Structures are given as structure tokens and as C-alpha cells.
Amino acid sequence: MRKLIVTEFISVDGIAEVEKLPNVTWNDEMNAFKEDELADSGAMLLGRTTYEIFAGSWPKETGDFADRFNALPKYVVSTRLKALDWQPAELLGGPLPDAVAKLRQGSGGNIYVHGSLSIARQLLSHGLVDRLRLLVYPGAVGQGKPLFPTEKPLALELISAVPFSNGVVALEYRPGK
């Protein structure tokens, strides 16, 4: 069965709005983290906003990483979109838990949720996330959209923690019991 992995850039206080994160210099360690994710990816699960942002920029990118990223199947959760230009892509229908269960039964590597905060929060609330991969930026932003649902506590088991030379820490968790 394919794993569902949420990957996010967040502040130390759990805010996942990229535009609010402290400035850090992207470095080779962060690049390696994203390369590892891409090597493990079989598909992307995206919300409408993230899909539109990615579709507006990634097809213009060149190079090995961009070619591999663009070629991944994309599953998009949206009631507004009727057509998807960034291919291969498919709109998901029905309740999110049911759609994700069907995706996980497929073949072809793990499914990554990049950004797509509302989707990530729903998946966490429903207990559908197998792994959380976080790049934690060195700073607290105080307010904004948190990654974690606030309805109930979420136990996490640490798999790895790797500090980078630019102050970012790569964390990987498995949701606990």
C-alpha cells in the first residue's frame, strides 16, 4: 500500500504560511531533502490553490528535478476547477477519505501532499497521514494558518531530526497512537 506523506515548510510555532516564514538561504541540505522526497514520490495530492500556484510555475522550469516533478501524476481536490492543464492530472471526486483510500490502493510509489494546507489538515484530522516531513524555519511568526488541526491533540513519534547549517531543521514524524 502506498504511504501518504505530508511535507510542509513551517515556523517553530507551527505556522505553515510560506510567505510569513523567516528568510533563510536555500542550501544544498534543503535541496537534498527535496531530492529525497522526489525520489520517493509516486504522485502528488494537491488542493486547488497549490495546484494553481504550481501549474503557473513548474511547467516553465527546466532541469532534471523539474522534469521529474512535472511528470508526476497529480491528484487535485477541488470543487471549482473543471479542467487541469498541468498534466498528468486528475480531479478527485467524492469525500476526501474515500478518494484517498482509493489512491493508496494504487501502485507507483508514495503520495506526497506539498503545501495544500487545508487538505493536509483534513488528512491529519481523519488519521490518513502516514508521515509528516517538515522543514522547520528558525523563527516564530506569532499568527497565521497553523499546520496542525486544533480540534484534538495529535500525538507524533519522531523518526528523524536533522539540523541544517542555515538554521532550518528537517523533521520527520509518524502520527502516534
Disulfide bonds with the S-S distance in Angstrom:
none
